[in-house]
Amino acid sequence: MTNRTERIRARLTQLFSPSVLNVTDDSARHAGHAGASPEGETHYNVEIVSTAFAGKSRVEMQRAVNQALAPEFERGLHALSIKARAA
């Protein structure tokens, strides 16, 4: 089984074909906070640049990423910081 970072990267690549995609597990910085797990993989930062976001507002881009990762939220992803922009 792949880890969450790999699954996030694969899903976003599949749906948005980004020219830039950085996925960072930031869970260690949130140890002891609500939603944090001792195993990690709960808090992530995503930077994504894609032509798929052309003409979309910041809110629309963030909603699209959140919807794409809904299965990960169901599996324990707690927090996601998104920096998205159109290419």
ABEGO torsion letter per residue (X at the ends): XBBAAAAAAAAAAAAAGBABBBBBBAAAAABGBBGBBAAEGABBBBBBBBAAABGBBAAAAAAAAAAAAAAAAAAGBABBBBBBBBX
